[in-house]
Amino acid sequence: MIRRNRILRTTPAIRAMVAETILKPSDFIAPLFITEGEHVKEEISSMPGYFRYSLDGTVKEAKELWSMGIKSVLLFIKCPDELKDNKGTEAVNPNGLMQRAIKAIKNAIPEMVVMTDVALDPYSSYGHDGIVEGETIVNDATVEVLARMSVSHAEAGADIVAPSDMMDGRILAIRTALEQSNLTDTGIMAYSAKYASCFYGPFRDALDSAPGFGDKKTYQMDYANSREAIKETLIDIEEGADIVMVKPALAYLDIIRIIKERTTVPVSAYHVSGEYAMVKAAAKMGWLDENKAILEIMTSIKRSGADLIATYFAKDAVRLL
Ligand code: PBG
């Protein structure tokens, strides 16, 4: 035998020397769920160990993330029912919860990269990402609101807006609106290949944003397809996306890989709520070692080509590094 492959696996030291994929704190984007009130900390029932915070707790959490070396937060707000409608009125309120959250975090930690979710679902009386007419989610009227929403987030101080709606043409509309408002330093992280996935279930509990009728299959992608992900992503880049995203992550590592190979912008992957919940549930049953699962999953997502990983395990992962 002249090929002894096990030599490079003999000791921890030699394994460390030849490890190809190394996670670091700045790989992670930490999603935050924000709710109205003061001193509110509510555990999300289907996401054990993950919480909705009011603004005070959100700022505290963001400071802790920053102290751990995590450079970015991705903000989601839970909109009170009485403010929901079919037009996204609250989404563009300069004094809305999202806009106040952006300001509060940027005030406390100016260097933190604040990213914001741009889609209408938390604000929609129908729980859909866009404006509803009959049974249809209408594209162009939605895009117009998303552009105004993005400008509103940027004016409040957001560094990067992250449209997660999967409407056509929204990246160009957002980029154009930002330019027209002279907000030339605001970036766009496009959820370019976002699949219609059952793994978003717990997230919809967190924001009380489950669709009131139907599903999201007329705008989110069919998980049977991979070439469509390339089409969506290349168009988003042409329209001005700075970072592109694949979502979910673990069941879509092949998509992350092809997007990485076909593009020259940073690629992010969203390890979503259902993926988090699966690990938590198995760990609770004693069927998996949670810490080992976290590191293995995060490393595999990075190995597949992700430059950035949005995950509810961000803090855990950094603690384990
Ligand atoms: C909303 C949005 C969703 C997620 C991020 N932004 C849910 C959806 O599309 O229904 C899911 C995130 C997660 O499950 O962790 N547009």
Residues whose N, C-alpha, C, O or C-beta is under 5 A from the ligand:
A	BS01	PBG	A119 D121 D129 S164 D165 F199 Y200 F203 V272 S273 G274
